[in-house]
Amino acid sequence: MNLKSAGKFLGFLISAEAVFLLPPLFVALGYGEVPEALSFLATAIICGAVGGGLVLLCRKP
């Protein structure tokens, strides 16, 4: 199995998860739940960084 392809796929999957965390963030902000919104924001940033890092690390030269 090609590890770079698997890593790139997982990177895109984790990045997509970061995007899917944005609607709950906006809903929490709409209801005035700031601590919960910050939790969603922190999780989205971490997922985006990890996913983006995997995509960049596993790209083909």
N, C-alpha and C positions, 0 to 999 in steps of 0.2 A: 504494500500500500504506500502511496506517495504521501509522505508526511507533510510536505509543503502544501499540497492540495487540500489535505484535511485541515491543516492549520488555517489556511485562507478561508475555507468554508466556515469553520468555527468562528473566525474573526467577523465575517459578514453576519453570521447568526447572532453573535453577541452585540454587534452594532445595531442590528434590527431590534433587538430587545431594548436597547437604549432609546430608540425612536418610539417604541411602543410604551415607554414609561412617561412620555411627555403629556399625553391626554390626562392621565390621573393627576399629574402635577398641576395642570391648568384647572382641573375640577377642584382640587384641594385649595388652590388660590382663590377660586370663585366663591367657595364656602368660608373663606377666611381662616383656614387651617394652616397657618404658616409653618409650624414645626413639622407637620406631615409633608407639606410641600417641599421643605428643605431636604427631607429624607428622600423623597422621589428624585429631587434634583441631584443630590449626592450620588445616588445609585445610578442615575442616567449618565452622569459624568464618568463614574468609574467604569461602567459597561462600555461607554464610548471609547475611553482611553485604552482599555484592555482589547476590545475588538479592533480598534484602529491599529494598535500596536501589532496584533497578530497578523492583520492584513499586510502591513508594511514589512513585517519580519519574514513572512512567507511568500512574498512576491517573487516572481521569476526574474532573474537578471536580464 
